[in-house]
Amino acid sequence: MSDTYKTLPNNRPRGDVAVEAALAGWQVHPCRHAPEQRPGGPLRKAKEPLTSWKEAATDDPAVVAAWWARWPLALVGIRTGDG
């Protein structure tokens, strides 16, 4: 997969956008960017949280930066409530 998918249409890395959202006070969490099927495992849908979002969503920019270092293609999820 090309590295171009790590950026938004305006050529900004998704991780940078996630950190900016956290700095603005939004609780963010990473979400799967595309469906994924592992051999013998269940189909994981696009947009599924990659963390336990209710507990993990945070506005800590260091945590957010670490998530996007691990999952650079992740979509930016915003916690807007409890479920």
MOPE-V917006 format. One line per field, one symbol per residue. ss: DSSP state (@ for helix, = for strand, . for the rest). phi: phi as a letter, one per 20 degrees, with the letter a starting at -180 (. if undefined). Layout:
ss->???
phi->???
This chain:
ss->..@@@@=.....=@@@@@@@@@@....====....==.....==....=...@@@@.=..@@@@@@@@@@....====.....
phi->.ffffedegemeggfffffffffenfedbecgebgccegmdffdffmffecegfeegbdeffffffgfffcfegfeedfdrdq
